[in-house]
Amino acid sequence: MPAEIVAVGGTFGTTGHTEWVEGKIQQTDFTSVFTPNFQVSFSNANEVHHINFVSKLENLTAAVPTYAAVIARSYHVGCVRAALMDGAVQSITNSIDRNVCRGLTTKSGGELASTPR
């Protein structure tokens, strides 16, 4: 839940997706913890931001896993455009069922799913 993500705390970073060339998840990818364009709000210095969460920098230590809630965001109204592993690009609606969204984003869960039209 959003309140649980915000309650974990952490450092508020302001670099956004500007370091995409490094290829880290928070800069180039998304997770399916929440559906597209979901808003997890966080107040910082009297400003409200819609945030992502990454528990630590990737590869900081192999002893502790990295947990992330990186939301697929887009300026497209009501959806995001997503490239699928077969090379297809499709619109994924903001209102997609969270379980269907998760099924579409797992590598080998065995789910059969298609994007809602």
N, C-alpha and C positions, 0 to 999 in steps of 0.2 A: 504494500500500500504506500502511497506517496508520503504520508506522515512518517512511516518507518524509514524510508530512504532519507528524508531530511533529518530525522532524529539521529542517524548514524554520525552525522557531523562530518567534519573534514575541512579541507582548505578550499576556499572559494577561488577557483582559477578563472582568469579572464582571457585566456588565449583562444578560447573557442576552437574552431576547426581550422585555425590558421596554420597549423603545423601538419597538415595532411600528408606531406611528403614522407613523414616518419612512419606512416602506416599503422599507428596505434588505433585501437578500437574506438576510443573517444574522438578520434579525428577523421576516421574513414568509414566506419561501420555502424551498426546498431544491434541491439539485442531485442528480444521479443518479450521482455518483462512487462512492458506496457504496449498498447496499440499505437498506431501512427498518430503523430501530433498530440499525444497525451501531454497534459501539462502538470508537471511537478513543480510547484511554486516554492521559492525560497526568497526571503527578504534579506537584503544585505545593504547596509548604509542607506536605509529608507527607499531602496529600489527593489522592485519585485522582478525576479528572474525566473525563467523556466529552465530547469537544470537537468543535467545528466548526473549519474553517480558512477564513479570508479573507485573501488576501495583502496587501491594503491597503483603505483606505476607498474606496468607490465614488466615482467622479468626482473623486478627488484629483488625478489628472493623466490626460489623454487619451493621453499618450505611452506609458504603461505599462498593459497590460491588467490587470484584476483576475481572480485565480484563486480559486476557492472550492470547498470540500468541506463543504457544509451538509447534514447528514443529516436525513432525515424521521424525526421521533421522535413517539412517542405513548404514552399510558398504556394503550392497548388491548393486550390480551395477544396477541402473535404477529402483529400487523399495525399498519398506520397507515390512517387514513381519509383519502382524497385527493379533492379536488374536481378534476374533469377540465374541460378547456376547453369541452366541450359542456354543462357544468352538472351532469353526473352526479357522484354521490359514490359511491366504491367502496372496499372494503377491499383493500389491497395487502399481501400476506403478507411477513413478514420473510425467508422462504426463496425469494422470487422470484429467478429467474435474473438476474444483473446485466445481461446483454445485453438481456433482455426489458424490465427496468426502464428501461434507457437508451433503448430504442426507444419506450417509452411517454412519455418526457419530452422527446423532441426536437421541435422546431417543424416542421421540413420535411425530415426525413431520408428520407421515403418508406417507412419501415418499416410493415408491417402487424402489429399486435399487439393482443391482448386480454388483460385481466387474468385471471390464473389464478383459478379458483373452487375 
